[in-house]
Amino acid sequence: MKLKNKITVLGLSFLAFSCTDLDTTNSEYLTGEQYPETTEQALNLATPVFAKTQAMLDNGGWWFAQELSSDEAVCPTRGADWDDSGKWRALSRHTWGPKTEAVVNLYNMIYSAVPQANYAIETLTPASLTNPRVAKVLAQVKVSRAYYYYLAIDSFGDVAFPTTFTGADEFPKKTPRAEVFAAIVKDVEDNVALLPKQGDDGIVRSDITQGMGYTLLAKLYLNAKVYTGTAMWEKAIAACDKVLALGYSLESNPLAPFATQNENCKENIYTIPFDQDTYKGFNLHMRTLIDLSQQTFNMSTAPWNGFATLEAHYNTFPADDKRLAGILVGQQRTKAGDIILDPKSGNANLVFTANIPNLQMSLGQNTQEQIRMAGARPVKWEIAPGAKENLSNDFPLFRLADVKLMKAEALVWLNGAGAGDALVNEIKGRAGITQTSGYTLNDILAERGREMMWEGHRRQDLIRNGKFENVWWEKSDTDPNHRLFPLPQSAINANQNLLPQNPGY
């Protein structure tokens, strides 16, 4: 049963609760003198913690902050559309600040999950001593909390680190990034063996499993030099090996992990479950496609014509790469194969071009066709006939191809070019492109860009490889301070102990 179905079955009015105040009182939570007595009651506490990922692609700000700040995704201003006071351009140009919406929403999403996790951990701990099933749920909550803190240190560096609910400090000070890293690594290592495995009764891809736990460890260890100053390549490799031993396997089709019905995809390790009617939050297709794409996919609603991929990134794909089936360029056609014309551009042929002439396009400077049609449009997530404003595809946060490329990269960091060749060639082979040897860190970074495109990893990958300060299209900022986002001004206003602000802001 999907997490979204579990939520429906449990009838969690609690899911709607959102808290950014670390001094929230117990009275706001489900309570009971002997609660919880069953696994179902334990899930009543745990599910809202897990469900916070639902916001990550949209109002939670995570996807916007990770991808639109990178060299592979952009939201150009198209005439009067997508200006939004410059909030999208700020992400592309690295001119964000403490009030930038995506930055604020990301922080708030993390710190709405944390107190819920802390409360669940406190409440579940006594029952876990005598109920093994509750103990398993408790382990899942601890690893889930570690995931949110991983997002926090990755994006913000030194952060508030409350780990208790009762008596929690109302105005917590920042804890150094390396200390938070060490604590969450310990949490995962202490609990990963208690987690269920994929394939256990009732376990689905959106659950916190051993595969998720070991992949999280691999992510932490792979980025340990960024987080702590000390490289941990051997530990990253060992964590990847733990995942590789759990029975996941690559799909033969590189786009299979993103199908509408991908609940049982053998490659996906940890997903955000979505449903177009009951568990909403996945609308990248609406942001990416043009209104006329409704005719291509027989959608029930018209998209908003915004996001695209950068031309330079699109051009990294070889012409025979099977993954290009997930990117729209060229003449657009109806589902029946007829050429689509654009009435808003004088009935010109609707032709998506890889080139985007300007980040801020306007009539007088650009043609109407450029404003409407510029940019290659990723559609790697299947758009099912009749698709609505939200998709039902589950979004993979962790999948096996990522793990294989992480191991390959760690091997090269440790042993030099060529050490990860076999793993990289698995990914290239599946994509149908030429396999060679002697892959360097730059080669693996480029392959990660193609394979993991738009999955929320690019900012982190660029930082780890020292490329985030590079100059690229419409982005001239080279300030290394921008490897971290600023703490939101609203958070600092509420808690002066979060000062000093991150350097450079």
C-alpha positions as CSV (number, residue, x, y, z in Angstrom):
1,M,0.0,0.0,0.0
2,K,1.4,3.4,-1.0
3,L,2.1,5.9,1.7
4,K,-0.6,8.1,0.3
5,N,-3.1,5.2,0.7
6,K,-1.9,4.6,4.2
7,I,-2.6,8.2,5.0
8,T,-6.1,7.9,3.6
9,V,-6.8,4.7,5.5
10,L,-5.6,6.1,8.7
11,G,-7.7,9.2,8.3
12,L,-5.0,11.6,9.5
13,S,-6.4,15.0,10.1
14,F,-3.0,15.5,11.7
15,L,-1.5,15.6,8.2
16,A,-2.7,19.1,7.7
17,F,-0.8,20.3,10.7
18,S,2.2,22.5,9.9
19,C,4.5,23.9,12.5
20,T,7.6,26.1,12.3
21,D,7.6,27.0,16.0
22,L,10.1,24.8,17.8
23,D,8.2,25.5,21.1
24,T,5.0,23.8,20.0
25,T,3.1,22.2,22.9
26,N,2.0,18.6,23.2
27,S,-1.6,19.6,23.2
28,E,-1.4,20.2,19.4
29,Y,-0.7,16.5,18.8
30,L,-2.6,13.3,19.0
31,T,-2.2,12.1,22.6
32,G,-3.4,9.4,24.9
33,E,-2.4,7.9,28.3
34,Q,-1.3,4.6,26.8
35,Y,-0.8,5.7,23.3
36,P,0.5,4.1,21.1
37,E,-0.5,0.5,21.7
38,T,-0.5,-0.8,18.1
39,T,1.6,-0.3,15.0
40,E,-1.4,1.6,13.4
41,Q,-1.4,4.0,16.3
42,A,2.4,4.4,15.9
43,L,1.9,5.2,12.3
44,N,-0.6,7.9,13.3
45,L,2.4,9.7,14.8
46,A,4.9,8.7,12.2
47,T,3.1,9.3,8.9
48,P,3.0,13.1,9.1
49,V,6.8,13.1,9.5
50,F,7.2,10.9,6.4
51,A,4.5,12.9,4.5
52,K,6.4,16.2,4.7
53,T,8.3,15.2,1.6
54,Q,5.0,15.8,-0.3
55,A,5.9,19.6,-0.4
56,M,9.4,19.2,-1.7
57,L,8.7,19.6,-5.4
58,D,6.6,22.7,-5.0
59,N,5.7,24.8,-2.0
60,G,8.5,23.2,0.1
61,G,11.0,25.0,-2.1
62,W,13.5,22.1,-2.2
63,W,13.4,21.3,-6.0
64,F,13.4,25.0,-6.9
65,A,16.5,25.7,-4.7
66,Q,18.4,22.6,-5.9
67,E,17.7,22.7,-9.6
68,L,17.0,26.3,-10.7
69,S,20.3,27.3,-9.0
70,S,22.2,24.8,-11.2
71,D,23.4,24.6,-14.8
72,E,20.6,22.3,-16.0
73,A,17.2,24.0,-15.1
74,V,15.9,27.5,-15.6
75,C,12.6,29.4,-15.4
76,P,12.9,32.2,-18.0
77,T,10.7,35.2,-17.8
78,R,8.4,35.0,-20.9
79,G,7.0,38.5,-21.6
80,A,4.6,39.2,-18.7
81,D,4.7,35.6,-17.6
82,W,7.0,34.1,-14.9
83,D,8.4,37.5,-13.7
84,D,7.1,37.0,-10.2
85,S,9.2,39.9,-8.9
86,G,12.3,38.2,-10.1
87,K,12.3,35.3,-7.7
88,W,13.1,32.7,-10.5
89,R,15.9,34.9,-12.0
90,A,17.5,35.2,-8.5
91,L,17.9,31.4,-8.3
92,S,19.5,31.3,-11.8
93,R,21.8,34.2,-11.2
94,H,22.7,33.3,-7.6
95,T,21.4,36.6,-6.3
96,W,19.0,35.1,-3.8
97,G,18.8,36.5,-0.3
98,P,17.2,35.8,3.1
99,K,13.7,36.6,1.8
100,T,13.8,34.6,-1.4
101,E,10.7,32.5,-1.5
102,A,12.3,29.1,-2.3
103,V,14.9,29.5,0.4
104,V,12.3,30.5,3.0
105,N,10.0,27.6,2.0
106,L,12.8,25.1,2.1
107,Y,13.8,26.1,5.6
108,N,10.2,26.1,6.8
109,M,9.5,22.7,5.3
110,I,12.5,21.2,7.2
111,Y,11.6,22.8,10.5
112,S,8.0,21.9,10.3
113,A,9.0,18.2,10.0
114,V,11.6,18.3,12.9
115,P,9.2,19.0,15.8
116,Q,6.8,16.4,14.5
117,A,9.6,13.9,14.4
118,N,10.9,14.8,17.8
119,Y,7.4,14.4,19.3
120,A,6.9,11.0,17.6
121,I,10.3,9.8,18.8
122,E,9.5,10.8,22.4
123,T,6.1,9.2,22.3
124,L,7.1,6.0,20.5
125,T,10.2,5.2,22.6
126,P,8.4,3.7,25.7
127,A,6.2,1.4,23.7
128,S,9.1,0.4,21.4
129,L,10.8,-1.3,24.4
130,T,8.1,-4.1,24.4
131,N,6.6,-3.9,20.9
132,P,9.1,-4.8,18.1
133,R,6.7,-3.4,15.4
134,V,6.6,0.0,17.2
135,A,10.4,-0.2,17.5
136,K,10.6,-0.5,13.7
137,V,8.4,2.5,13.2
138,L,10.5,4.4,15.7
139,A,13.7,3.5,13.7
140,Q,12.0,4.8,10.6
141,V,11.1,8.1,12.3
142,K,14.7,8.6,13.5
143,V,16.1,8.0,10.0
144,S,13.4,10.2,8.5
145,R,14.5,13.0,10.9
146,A,18.1,12.4,9.8
147,Y,17.0,12.9,6.2
148,Y,15.5,16.3,7.0
149,Y,18.6,17.4,8.8
150,Y,20.7,16.2,5.9
151,L,18.7,18.6,3.7
152,A,19.3,21.3,6.3
153,I,23.1,21.0,6.5
154,D,23.4,20.5,2.8
155,S,21.5,23.8,2.1
156,F,22.2,26.0,5.1
157,G,25.4,24.7,6.8
158,D,25.3,25.4,10.6
159,V,21.7,25.0,11.7
160,A,19.5,24.8,14.8
161,F,19.5,21.1,15.9
162,P,16.7,20.4,18.3
163,T,16.4,16.6,19.1
164,T,13.8,16.8,21.9
165,F,10.2,17.9,22.0
166,T,9.4,18.2,25.7
167,G,11.4,21.1,27.1
168,A,12.9,22.0,23.7
169,D,14.7,25.3,23.7
170,E,12.4,27.9,22.3
171,F,15.4,29.8,20.9
172,P,18.0,27.2,19.9
173,K,21.5,28.3,18.8
174,K,23.1,27.0,15.7
175,T,25.1,23.8,15.9
176,P,28.2,23.5,13.7
177,R,27.5,21.6,10.4
178,A,30.1,18.9,11.2
179,E,28.5,18.1,14.6
180,V,25.1,17.8,13.0
181,F,26.6,15.5,10.4
182,A,28.1,13.3,13.0
183,A,24.9,13.0,15.0
184,I,22.7,12.2,12.0
185,V,25.2,9.6,10.7
186,K,25.1,8.0,14.1
187,D,21.3,8.0,14.1
188,V,21.2,6.3,10.7
189,E,23.9,3.8,11.6
190,D,22.2,2.9,14.9
191,N,18.8,2.3,13.3
192,V,19.4,1.1,9.7
193,A,19.5,-2.6,10.6
194,L,16.1,-2.2,12.4
195,L,14.4,-0.8,9.2
196,P,12.3,-3.0,7.0
197,K,13.6,-4.2,3.7
198,Q,12.0,-3.6,0.3
199,G,9.9,-6.7,-0.3
200,D,8.8,-7.1,3.3
201,D,5.1,-7.5,3.8
202,G,3.3,-4.2,3.2
203,I,6.5,-2.2,2.5
204,V,6.4,0.2,-0.5
205,R,9.0,2.4,-2.2
206,S,7.9,5.5,-0.3
207,D,8.7,3.8,3.1
208,I,11.8,4.3,5.1
209,T,13.7,1.1,4.4
210,Q,17.2,-0.3,4.7
211,G,17.8,0.8,1.1
212,M,16.8,4.3,1.9
213,G,18.9,4.3,5.1
214,Y,22.1,3.1,3.4
215,T,21.6,5.4,0.4
216,L,21.3,8.3,2.9
217,L,24.5,7.2,4.5
218,A,26.1,7.1,1.0
219,K,25.0,10.7,0.3
220,L,26.3,11.9,3.7
221,Y,29.7,10.2,3.3
222,L,30.1,11.2,-0.4
223,N,29.6,14.8,0.7
224,A,31.5,14.5,4.0
225,K,34.4,16.7,2.8
226,V,32.0,19.5,2.0
227,Y,30.2,19.1,5.3
228,T,33.1,18.4,7.6
229,G,36.4,19.1,5.8
230,T,37.3,15.4,5.9
231,A,36.8,13.1,2.9
232,M,35.1,9.7,3.7
233,W,35.2,8.0,0.3
234,E,35.7,4.4,1.7
235,K,32.7,4.8,3.9
236,A,30.7,6.1,0.9
237,I,31.7,3.0,-1.1
238,A,30.8,0.7,1.8
239,A,27.3,2.3,2.1
240,C,26.8,2.0,-1.6
241,D,27.7,-1.7,-1.4
242,K,25.1,-2.2,1.3
243,V,22.5,-0.9,-1.1
244,L,23.8,-2.9,-4.0
245,A,23.4,-6.1,-1.9
246,L,19.7,-5.5,-1.2
247,G,18.3,-6.7,-4.5
248,Y,17.5,-3.5,-6.4
249,S,18.2,-3.6,-10.1
250,L,18.3,-1.2,-13.1
251,E,15.3,-1.1,-15.3
252,S,16.0,-1.8,-19.0
253,N,14.4,1.4,-20.0
254,P,16.1,4.5,-18.5
255,L,12.7,6.3,-18.3
256,A,10.9,3.4,-16.5
257,P,11.6,4.8,-13.0
258,F,9.5,7.8,-13.9
259,A,6.4,6.1,-15.3
260,T,2.9,6.9,-14.0
261,Q,2.6,3.5,-12.5
262,N,6.1,3.3,-11.0
263,E,5.1,2.1,-7.5
264,N,6.8,-1.2,-8.1
265,C,9.8,0.0,-10.1
266,K,12.7,-2.3,-9.1
267,E,15.2,0.6,-9.4
268,N,13.5,3.1,-7.1
269,I,14.7,3.0,-3.5
270,Y,12.9,6.0,-1.8
271,T,10.1,7.9,-3.4
272,I,7.6,10.7,-2.8
273,P,4.2,9.2,-3.4
274,F,1.8,11.3,-5.4
275,D,-1.7,11.0,-6.7
276,Q,-3.4,13.5,-9.0
277,D,-6.6,13.6,-6.9
278,T,-5.7,12.7,-3.3
279,Y,-2.0,13.3,-2.8
280,K,-1.1,16.4,-4.8
281,G,2.2,18.3,-5.1
282,F,3.8,17.1,-8.4
283,N,3.2,19.7,-11.1
284,L,6.5,20.1,-12.9
285,H,4.8,19.2,-16.2
286,M,2.5,22.2,-15.7
287,R,5.5,24.5,-15.2
288,T,7.4,23.1,-18.1
289,L,5.0,22.5,-21.0
290,I,3.2,25.1,-23.1
291,D,-0.6,25.3,-23.1
292,L,-0.7,23.7,-26.6
293,S,1.0,20.6,-25.2
294,Q,-2.4,19.7,-23.9
295,Q,-3.0,18.4,-27.5
296,T,0.2,16.3,-27.4
297,F,-0.6,14.4,-24.3
298,N,-4.4,14.7,-24.2
299,M,-4.2,16.4,-20.9
300,S,-7.3,17.6,-19.1
301,T,-5.8,21.0,-18.4
302,A,-3.5,23.5,-20.1
303,P,0.1,23.8,-18.8
304,W,1.7,27.2,-17.9
305,N,4.7,27.4,-20.2
306,G,7.6,28.1,-18.0
307,F,10.6,25.9,-17.0
308,A,13.1,24.5,-19.5
309,T,16.6,23.1,-19.5
310,L,19.7,25.1,-20.4
311,E,20.9,24.7,-23.9
312,A,24.4,23.8,-22.9
313,H,23.0,21.0,-20.7
314,Y,20.8,19.7,-23.4
315,N,23.7,19.6,-25.8
316,T,25.6,17.3,-23.5
317,F,23.3,14.4,-24.6
318,P,24.6,12.3,-27.5
319,A,22.2,12.2,-30.4
320,D,21.5,8.5,-29.8
321,D,20.9,8.8,-26.1
322,K,17.7,7.0,-25.1
323,R,17.1,9.5,-22.4
324,L,16.4,12.2,-25.0
325,A,13.0,10.6,-25.3
326,G,12.3,12.5,-22.0
327,I,13.1,15.9,-23.5
328,L,10.9,17.7,-26.1
329,V,12.5,19.7,-28.9
330,G,11.5,20.5,-32.4
331,Q,8.1,20.5,-34.1
332,Q,5.4,19.6,-31.7
333,R,2.5,17.4,-32.7
334,T,-0.9,16.3,-31.4
335,K,-1.4,12.9,-30.0
336,A,-2.6,11.9,-33.5
337,G,0.6,13.2,-35.1
338,D,-0.7,16.4,-36.6
339,I,1.5,19.5,-36.6
340,I,0.6,22.0,-33.9
341,L,0.3,25.7,-34.8
342,D,0.5,28.5,-32.2
343,P,-2.4,31.0,-32.6
344,K,-0.6,33.3,-30.1
345,S,2.4,33.5,-32.5
346,G,0.5,34.2,-35.7
347,N,-0.2,30.5,-36.3
348,A,3.5,29.8,-36.5
349,N,4.6,26.1,-36.2
350,L,5.0,25.2,-32.5
351,V,8.7,24.4,-32.5
352,F,10.6,24.1,-29.2
353,T,14.2,25.2,-29.6
354,A,17.1,24.3,-27.3
355,N,18.3,27.9,-27.4
356,I,16.8,30.4,-24.9
357,P,17.9,33.8,-26.1
358,N,17.6,35.6,-22.7
359,L,16.7,34.8,-19.2
360,Q,14.3,37.7,-19.3
361,M,12.5,37.7,-22.7
362,S,10.2,40.5,-23.8
363,L,8.6,41.8,-27.0
364,G,10.9,44.3,-28.7
365,Q,13.9,42.4,-27.7
366,N,12.5,38.9,-28.6
367,T,10.0,37.5,-31.0
368,Q,6.7,36.1,-29.9
369,E,7.9,32.7,-31.0
370,Q,11.0,32.9,-28.9
371,I,9.1,34.0,-25.9
372,R,6.6,31.2,-26.3
373,M,8.8,28.4,-27.7
374,A,12.3,28.8,-26.4
375,G,13.8,26.0,-24.3
376,A,13.9,22.2,-24.4
377,R,11.1,20.8,-22.2
378,P,11.9,17.8,-20.0
379,V,9.1,15.2,-19.8
380,K,11.1,12.4,-18.2
381,W,8.1,11.8,-15.9
382,E,5.4,10.1,-18.0
383,I,2.4,12.3,-18.7
384,A,-0.5,9.9,-18.9
385,P,-3.5,10.6,-21.1
386,G,-6.0,12.7,-19.2
387,A,-3.3,14.0,-16.9
388,K,-4.4,16.7,-14.5
389,E,-2.7,19.6,-12.8
390,N,-0.9,17.1,-10.6
391,L,0.7,13.9,-11.7
392,S,0.3,10.5,-10.1
393,N,3.9,9.5,-10.8
394,D,5.9,8.8,-7.6
395,F,9.1,10.9,-7.5
396,P,12.3,9.0,-6.8
397,L,14.5,10.8,-4.3
398,F,16.9,7.9,-4.2
399,R,17.3,5.2,-7.0
400,L,19.8,2.6,-7.9
401,A,21.4,4.5,-10.9
402,D,22.3,7.2,-8.5
403,V,23.9,4.8,-6.1
404,K,26.0,3.2,-8.9
405,L,27.2,6.6,-10.0
406,M,28.0,7.6,-6.4
407,K,30.1,4.5,-6.0
408,A,31.9,5.2,-9.3
409,E,32.7,8.7,-8.2
410,A,33.9,7.7,-4.8
411,L,36.2,5.1,-6.4
412,V,37.7,7.8,-8.7
413,W,38.2,10.2,-5.8
414,L,40.0,7.4,-4.0
415,N,41.9,5.6,-6.8
416,G,42.0,7.9,-9.8
417,A,40.5,8.0,-13.3
418,G,39.1,4.7,-14.5
419,A,38.4,3.2,-11.1
420,G,34.6,3.5,-11.7
421,D,34.5,2.5,-15.3
422,A,32.3,-0.6,-14.9
423,L,29.6,1.2,-13.0
424,V,29.5,4.2,-15.3
425,N,29.3,1.9,-18.4
426,E,26.3,0.2,-16.9
427,I,24.5,3.6,-17.0
428,K,25.8,4.5,-20.4
429,G,25.0,1.0,-21.8
430,R,21.4,1.3,-20.7
431,A,21.1,4.7,-22.3
432,G,22.4,3.2,-25.6
433,I,25.5,5.5,-25.8
434,T,29.1,4.8,-26.4
435,Q,31.0,3.1,-23.5
436,T,34.6,4.0,-23.1
437,S,37.1,3.9,-20.2
438,G,39.3,6.0,-18.0
439,Y,36.4,8.1,-16.8
440,T,37.4,11.1,-14.7
441,L,35.5,13.0,-12.1
442,N,34.4,15.5,-14.8
443,D,33.1,12.6,-16.9
444,I,31.1,11.2,-14.0
445,L,29.7,14.6,-13.2
446,A,28.6,15.0,-16.8
447,E,27.0,11.6,-16.7
448,R,25.3,12.3,-13.5
449,G,23.9,15.4,-15.1
450,R,22.4,13.4,-17.9
451,E,21.1,10.5,-15.8
452,M,19.9,12.4,-12.8
453,M,18.6,15.4,-14.7
454,W,15.9,17.4,-12.7
455,E,15.9,14.9,-9.8
456,G,17.2,17.4,-7.3
457,H,20.9,16.4,-7.1
458,R,22.6,18.9,-9.4
459,R,23.4,21.7,-7.0
460,Q,25.0,19.3,-4.5
461,D,26.9,17.5,-7.3
462,L,28.3,20.8,-8.6
463,I,29.4,21.9,-5.1
464,R,31.1,18.6,-4.3
465,N,33.1,18.9,-7.6
466,G,34.0,22.5,-7.1
467,K,31.9,23.7,-10.1
468,F,29.1,25.7,-8.4
469,E,31.1,28.9,-8.7
470,N,31.6,28.4,-12.5
471,V,30.2,31.0,-14.9
472,W,27.4,29.7,-17.2
473,W,24.5,31.1,-19.2
474,E,23.1,34.2,-17.5
475,K,25.0,33.4,-14.3
476,S,28.2,35.4,-13.6
477,D,28.3,35.0,-9.8
478,T,31.4,33.2,-8.5
479,D,31.1,33.8,-4.8
480,P,31.9,30.5,-2.9
481,N,29.7,31.8,-0.1
482,H,26.7,30.9,-2.2
483,R,27.4,27.2,-1.8
484,L,25.1,27.8,1.2
485,F,21.7,29.6,1.2
486,P,21.1,32.3,3.8
487,L,19.0,31.6,6.8
488,P,15.6,33.1,6.2
489,Q,15.2,36.6,7.7
490,S,11.9,35.5,9.2
491,A,13.7,32.7,11.1
492,I,16.3,35.2,12.4
493,N,13.6,37.7,13.4
494,A,12.0,35.0,15.4
495,N,15.2,33.7,17.0
496,Q,18.2,36.0,17.3
497,N,20.3,33.0,18.4
498,L,20.5,32.0,14.7
499,L,22.9,34.9,14.2
500,P,25.4,35.4,12.7
501,Q,23.9,35.0,9.2
502,N,25.7,32.8,6.8
503,P,28.7,34.6,5.2
504,G,28.1,36.6,2.1
505,Y,24.5,37.7,3.0
